[in-house]
Amino acid sequence: MDYGIVLFTSDRGITPAAAARVAEAAGFATFYVPEHTHIPVKRESPHPRTGDASLPDDRYSRTLDPWVALATAAAVTSRIRLSTAVALPVESDPITLAKTIASLDHLSGGRVTLGTGFGWNVDELNDHGVPGTRRRTALREYLEAMSALWTEEEASYDGEFVSFGPSWAWPKPVQAHIPVLLGAGPTEKTFRWIARHADGWITTPADTDLDGHVALLNEIWAAEGRTGAPRICALGERPDPERLAHLDALGVTETIFGLPDRAPEEVEAWVGRLAGKLGLAAPVG
């Protein structure tokens, strides 16, 4: 099982480049950042953790652009994978976003993973012209359209939310397939969506009893004709040896730890202590 780090980016504290450099030096496998383009002040969407319009962290309204953040991280690292937990593709133009992600994969030497979500903040989606009731369809179309631009010499797509005629688009990603992970609650509907359109699941911090959820995901994965096993990334865990051993045995492929919102030097020290608890060895070369 791998270990990853997620930085809830904002315009204060440690920068994504500094955090990614420290995480790579400590031996972590993946560096994650989130996405929110904006937070409407007046909202009907309750936050999943608070259950109402209040936010548990003011960084929701201060979040950096994820692809700019990861580009700065790519420039100062060479091994650590670069991912989002999670990005909201339907809040961008899909053709432009495909170019951005392909460029990052090209310039980073093939290190991008796309962690994506449907978006809990329906008011935010509405401002981007995406009805909350159609967000699953919109995300599927965006992923299909971007995949076409990444893999086909003359790409085209015709859907409800995305449509373009035969087009050239380079650079292509270094990876033959950019891995796609979905961060969402553990429902049968969500797992079926993952089995049909993604490569794995990012849990939410509220998903602590994973045994039954993992079993259901694997069952649906096989029923949909997928081979192998889905990637499963457990978000919001603690470095408890027994818990981590259980997750590993369960089939969790990566555990993701969130960085604290502290001064840069405190975050760097925190990463070092966490790496020690996990028994990570800094990579060689």
N, C-alpha and C positions, 0 to 999 in steps of 0.2 A: 504494500500500500504506500502510495506517495503522500507527501504533505505539501499543502499550498498555503499561501498567504493572501489575504484580501485587505486592501487599503480602501476604506471609505473616504475617497478623495474629497478635498475641499480646498478653498483658497487660504488655508492656514495649516500649520503643522508641517510634517515631513512631506517632501515632494514625492511624486510617483517614481521619479528616476532614482532618488536616494533610497527609497524603500525597496525597490526592485533590486538595486545593487547589493544592499545588505542581505536581502532574502536569498539571492543567488549565492553570495559568498558563504552563507550559513548552510547551504545544501538543500533549500526548498525547491520543489519541482515546478511550481506554477505561481505566477503573480497575477492577482485578479483585481479589477476595479469595477465599480457600478456605473449606472447611468440614470440620470433624470435631467431632461432638458430644462424643466422649470416645475414649480409647484404652484398651481392655482391657489390663491388665498382662500377663496370660497369654494368648498368642495362638498360633494355628496359622498365621495368614496371614503370609507373608513380605512385607517391604516390597519394592516393585519395584526399588528402587535398591540396597539392601543384600543382598537375597536371603535374609534371615533375619529373626528377630523384632526385631533392633535397628533403631532409627530414626535416620535421618541428621540429624535436627534436633529439638531438644526442643520446638520450637513446635508440633509435632503435638499435644501434650497441653495446649497453652496457647491454642489457636485461639479467637478471638472468634466470636460468632454472626455469620454473614455478612450477614444482613438488617439487624440492628442496626448493624453496621459501615457498610453502604452507606447506611443512612438518615442517619447522621451525616455521611457524605460528601455526600449529596444536599443537605443543609442549607447547605453552604458552597460549593457549586459551581453552575454553571448550564448548562454545555455538555457536559462530559465524560460519556461513557456509563458506566453502572454495571453491573458484571457479576461473575460468580463463576467461579473457575477452581480447582477446580470445587465446585459445591454437590452435596449428596446428598439430593435430595428425599424418597427413600423412608425417611429417618430422621425425617420429620416427618409430622404429620397432613395429608393432602392438601388438605382443605377449608380448614384454618387457613392452610396455606402459600400456597394460591391467594389468600386474602385479603391476606396479608402482601405478596406480590409485586405484586398489583394496587394496593394502597395505595401502595407505593413508586413504581410507575410513574406513578400519579396525582399524587403529591406532587412528583415530580421532573420532571414535564412530559414523560413518555414516553421515559425514558432507560435503561430496564432491558433487559439481555440475560441470559438464563438459561444459564450454562455449567454443564453437569451431567455426572455420571459414574455408572458402575455401582457403584463403590466397591471398592477393592482389599482393604480390611480386612473380610473376611467375618465375623470375630468381632464387629466393631462393628455390622455389619448384623444379625447374629443377635440381639444385645441389643435391637434394635428390632423383632424378630419377622419379619425378612425372610430367608428361606433364601438362602444364597449361590447356589444352583443356579437360583433364580427371580428373581434381581435384574434381569435384562433385561426380563422380563415385568412385574415390579413397576414399574420406571421407566416403561415404555411406558404402563401404566395410569394412573400418577400424572400424566404429561404430558397424556394424553387427558382425564382428569377435570378437571384444572386449566384446560385450554383450554375445556372446556364451561362452567365457571364464569365464565371471563373473557369469553365471547362470546355465550352464550345467555341469553335473558330468563328462561326457566325451565329450569335445567340439571339433568340427571340422569346417572347413570352406574351400570353394573352389571358389575363385573368380579370377578376372583379376590381382588384386594387392596384394591380401592376399590369402594364401593357406597353410593349415596344416591339418594333419590327426588327428584321435581321440587322445585327449590329456587330461591329468589331470592338473588342475591349481588351486591352493589355495594360499592365502586365497581368499574366496569370499567376495565381499563387504558386509558391514553390511546392507546397503539398498537393498531391493529387486530389486529396479531399480534406477540406478544413473541417475538423471535428465540431459538431454542434451539440451543445448540452442545453437542456431546458430546466430552468429553475422555477418550480411551481409546487403547489400542494399535492400530496400523495393521493389522488383519486384515480379510479379506474379510467375515467375519461382522459385524464392527463397522461396516464401511462400508455394508453392506446395511441394518443397523439405522439408520444415519444417513440414508440415502437414503429410508427409509420413515417416519422419525419425527422428524427434526431438520432444521436448516437449515445445519449445517456441523460442522466438526471442529476440536477443539483438540488439537494434538499433545502428546506427552509429551516431556520434556527428552531422553529417550534416542533420539528419532526424528530423527536428523541427516541421513540420506540420504532426502530426501523425494521425489525425482523419481518413482520407481516407485510410491510410495504415493499421490501426488497423481494420477497417471495412472489407477491402479486405482479410486480414489474417483470420479473423473470418469466412468469407464466404467460403474461400477455406478449412479451417479447417473442417467445417461442411460438405462440399461437399465430402471430402475425408473420411467421416465416423468417424471422431474423436469426442469423447464425451467431455463434459465439455468445457473449454476454454484454449487456449494456454497461457503459461506464456509470459509476455512481459516486458522486462527490458529496460528502457529508459536511455541511456548513454549520459553523457555530459550535463545534465540539471543544472539549477541554483535553489537555494532555494527560489524561488518566490512563496508565498502562493497561489496566484490565479492559476498560472501555475501548481503547484503540485495538487491542488484540481481538476483541469481539467483532468490531467493525471489519477488520481484516478478514476474519474467518467468514463473515457474512457475505463478503464479496464487494465491499466498498473499495473503490480503486484509489480514492484520494480523500483525505480529510483536510478541510480548509479552516484556518485559524484567522480570526479578525485582529488587526492591529489596533492598539488603543489610541485614542485621540489625545496625544501628549506631545511634548516638545521633541524635536528630531533626535536629540541625544538619548532621551528616555526610550523612544521607540527602538532605536538601534540596540540599546542594552536589553530591551525586552525580547527582541528577536534572538539575540544571542542566548539568553536564558532558556527560551522556548526550544531552540535547536538542541541545547544540552539535554533538556528533559526528554526530547524525542530520540536522542542518540544519533543525530544527524552528523555525518562527516562532510566537511567541505569538499566539493568536487575537485578533482585534480586536472590541471591543464586548462 
